[in-house]
Amino acid sequence: MMRRAFTLLEVLVAAIILTLITGSLIATFIHGKRYVLHSRNRMTAAEAGKFFLEPLQMEVRQDTWDTDVNNLKVKGYPNSVVKVDVENYTANYTITNFTGLRKVKLNLTWDDVTP
């Protein structure tokens, strides 16, 4: 009676295939975790943006601004930093004048934590 067994070559091919599949699954999970962390930071930045814009809404009115658009007297203007968890969110305001109306643009920056 002949015994059938795996050869060394078959075992090596199976091991290589298993390694490739496992490696691709691990890479997919790592990429997914980075995406979730980045999305979480973007949501936190949106909330931090509300925090930075609230003083403008509460304390500044169009009819009380000086003619100099760079003379905005709001706490933390022009640069502010707030720390949420381990991230520092830095706010930079840009003020432009459009025919009697002023536009305030808020730019939030942060460093993404990579897992």
DAPE-V383478 format. One record per residue. N is the residue number from 0. RES is the residue in three letters. PSI is psi as a letter, one per 40 degrees, with the letter a starting at -180 (* if undefined). OMEGA is omega in whole degrees, 0 to 359 (* if undefined). Layout:
n & res & psi & omega
N & RES & PSI & OMEGA
N & RES & PSI & OMEGA
This chain:
n & res & psi & omega
0 & MET & h & 183
1 & MET & h & 179
2 & ARG & h & 180
3 & ARG & h & 179
4 & ALA & i & 177
5 & PHE & i & 175
6 & THR & i & 180
7 & LEU & d & 180
8 & LEU & d & 178
9 & GLU & d & 178
10 & VAL & d & 179
11 & LEU & d & 178
12 & VAL & d & 178
13 & ALA & d & 179
14 & ALA & d & 179
15 & ILE & d & 178
16 & ILE & d & 178
17 & LEU & d & 179
18 & THR & d & 179
19 & LEU & d & 179
20 & ILE & d & 180
21 & THR & d & 179
22 & GLY & d & 179
23 & SER & d & 176
24 & LEU & d & 178
25 & ILE & d & 179
26 & ALA & d & 178
27 & THR & d & 179
28 & PHE & d & 179
29 & ILE & d & 178
30 & HIS & d & 178
31 & GLY & d & 179
32 & LYS & d & 178
33 & ARG & d & 179
34 & TYR & d & 180
35 & VAL & d & 178
36 & LEU & d & 178
37 & HIS & d & 178
38 & SER & d & 178
39 & ARG & d & 178
40 & ASN & d & 178
41 & ARG & d & 177
42 & MET & d & 177
43 & THR & d & 178
44 & ALA & d & 177
45 & ALA & d & 177
46 & GLU & d & 178
47 & ALA & d & 177
48 & GLY & d & 175
49 & LYS & d & 179
50 & PHE & d & 181
51 & PHE & d & 182
52 & LEU & e & 182
53 & GLU & d & 177
54 & PRO & d & 178
55 & LEU & d & 181
56 & GLN & d & 185
57 & MET & d & 189
58 & GLU & e & 186
59 & VAL & h & 175
60 & ARG & i & 183
61 & GLN & d & 185
62 & ASP & e & 180
63 & THR & e & 177
64 & TRP & i & 175
65 & ASP & i & 177
66 & THR & d & 176
67 & ASP & h & 185
68 & VAL & e & 180
69 & ASN & e & 182
70 & ASN & f & 181
71 & LEU & h & 183
72 & LYS & g & 177
73 & VAL & h & 181
74 & LYS & h & 178
75 & GLY & e & 180
76 & TYR & i & 3
77 & PRO & e & 182
78 & ASN & h & 179
79 & SER & i & 178
80 & VAL & h & 173
81 & VAL & i & 180
82 & LYS & h & 177
83 & VAL & h & 186
84 & ASP & b & 180
85 & VAL & e & 184
86 & GLU & i & 170
87 & ASN & h & 178
88 & TYR & h & 182
89 & THR & h & 181
90 & ALA & h & 174
91 & ASN & h & 180
92 & TYR & i & 172
93 & THR & h & 182
94 & ILE & h & 177
95 & THR & i & 183
96 & ASN & h & 178
97 & PHE & g & 175
98 & THR & g & 177
99 & GLY & e & 177
100 & LEU & i & 180
101 & ARG & h & 180
102 & LYS & h & 178
103 & VAL & h & 178
104 & LYS & h & 180
105 & LEU & h & 178
106 & ASN & h & 179
107 & LEU & h & 176
108 & THR & i & 177
109 & TRP & i & 176
110 & ASP & h & 178
111 & ASP & h & 175
112 & VAL & h & 178
113 & THR & h & 183
114 & PRO & * & *
